[in-house]
């Protein structure tokens, strides 16, 4: 084909990530790390890219979302 490069653009992505952590001293030898990671903290609906297969019946349509808000927590004990 004669279609140039980057002729089909998808919607943009807006995603804010955040991480919180804290270290607690339990005794002289023991320490506890607590950590939380937040991905897409605003829970913004990010549309996926349009279907790029020319033979597809839904060519050029955006039909799916990206990942929703994800929260991950961890604790680590040092001794």
C-alpha positions as MATLAB code, in Angstrom:
seq = 'XXXXXXXXXXXXXXXXXXXXXXXXXXXXXXXXXXXXXXXXXXXXXXXXXXXXXXXXXXXXXXXXXXXXXXXXXXXXXXX';
ca = [
       0.000    0.000    0.000;
       0.858    3.628   -0.226;
      -0.237    4.510    3.284;
       2.496    6.376    5.142;
       4.001    5.605    8.486;
       1.937    6.463   11.623;
      -1.225    7.061    9.578;
      -3.488    5.590   12.289;
      -3.253    7.086   15.775;
      -4.761    5.666   18.922;
      -6.093    7.616   21.871;
      -3.588    8.950   24.375;
      -2.868    7.437   27.763;
      -3.233    9.290   31.051;
      -1.821    7.349   33.980;
      -0.533    8.526   37.353;
       1.423    6.085   39.522;
       2.289    6.549   43.199;
       4.290    4.687   45.813;
       4.274    5.041   49.603;
       6.715    3.354   51.955;
       7.618    3.478   55.624;
      10.232    1.738   57.783;
       9.405    0.901   61.399;
      12.151    0.134   63.914;
      10.718   -2.614   66.132;
      13.807   -3.308   68.241;
      17.501   -2.765   67.682;
      17.766   -5.788   65.404;
      14.317   -5.873   63.831;
      13.004   -3.503   61.204;
       9.758   -3.678   59.228;
       9.275   -2.110   55.793;
       5.712   -1.468   54.615;
       5.176   -0.463   50.982;
       2.159    0.308   48.792;
       2.262    0.851   45.028;
      -0.673    2.386   43.178;
      -0.826    2.108   39.384;
      -3.338    4.308   37.494;
      -4.316    5.853   40.826;
      -6.919    8.177   39.241;
      -8.565    5.119   37.610;
      -8.741    6.969   34.292;
     -10.321    4.930   31.493;
      -7.545    4.508   28.923;
      -8.818    3.176   25.610;
      -6.621    0.670   23.755;
      -5.357    1.200   20.224;
      -7.730    0.680   17.289;
      -7.758   -2.623   15.429;
      -5.124   -2.359   12.693;
      -5.881   -5.534   10.728;
      -7.419   -4.529    7.387;
      -9.178   -7.889    7.015;
     -10.939   -7.473   10.377;
     -14.611   -6.560   10.458;
     -13.914   -3.991   13.171;
     -10.961   -2.285   11.435;
     -10.193    1.105   12.966;
     -12.508    0.640   15.947;
     -11.446    0.884   19.567;
     -13.174   -1.882   21.530;
     -11.179   -2.438   24.741;
      -9.781   -0.542   27.718;
      -6.309   -0.579   29.207;
      -5.594   -1.716   32.759;
      -7.710   -0.377   35.647;
      -6.406    0.840   39.003;
      -4.021   -1.702   40.529;
      -2.895   -1.609   44.166;
       0.040   -3.698   45.369;
       1.154   -3.967   48.984;
       4.241   -5.551   50.526;
       5.851   -6.010   53.927;
       9.457   -6.983   54.605;
      10.944   -7.926   57.983;
      14.670   -7.438   58.535;
      16.269   -9.465   61.337;
];
